[in-house]
Amino acid sequence: MEQQMHTFHYRLDTYWRSVAIYAVALLLYGLGRSMIAGTIWNDGKIEVVVGDPIFWLLALFVVVSSTALVVNLILGRQLTITPEAIIYATRFRQRRLERSAIRRIVIRRERAGWRRLRSVRIYLHGRRFPIRLRPSAYERDRHLVELLATYTNPDQPHGQAKP
């Protein structure tokens, strides 16, 4: 492994897409509803029926997606891998996993619907359950998996060190 720091930022493209899709769906529903009611053709105004549950449901989706996007923008999550430690950091705090505290790292492929996603489990000394990490949630996920595979023992395939 190279003797330098590698920083991987949390992906926000999923949040951007969901906000855009829900906002477009809300706009199209409002236009369709107005066209059905005939208000666009008569006076050129778009009327939104406030008592319509579908309108409120779509508006709720837009608000929740936007809130999630803003929260994740404010947090500014990132994962940094150095030769001495793995550091999970947000804007407000960071957690440092020293290399000596890591017992082993297991990289698996799991089924998630029609595709197979990689998941990483980091086993620590003195901790019963592993820390789970989804590399696909970070930018340059393949490079992240390659770094984690050689982190505990470069001689072991797939980063699985013997306990």
PyMOL commands that set and color helices and strands:
alter all, ss='L'
color gray80, all
select helices_A, chain A and resi 13-37+39-43+53-75+99-101+135-137+141-149+157-159
alter helices_A, ss='H'
color red, helices_A
select strands_A, chain A and resi 6-9+78-81+85-89+94-98+102-112+115-124+131-133
alter strands_A, ss='S'
color yellow, strands_A
deselect
rebuild
show_as cartoon
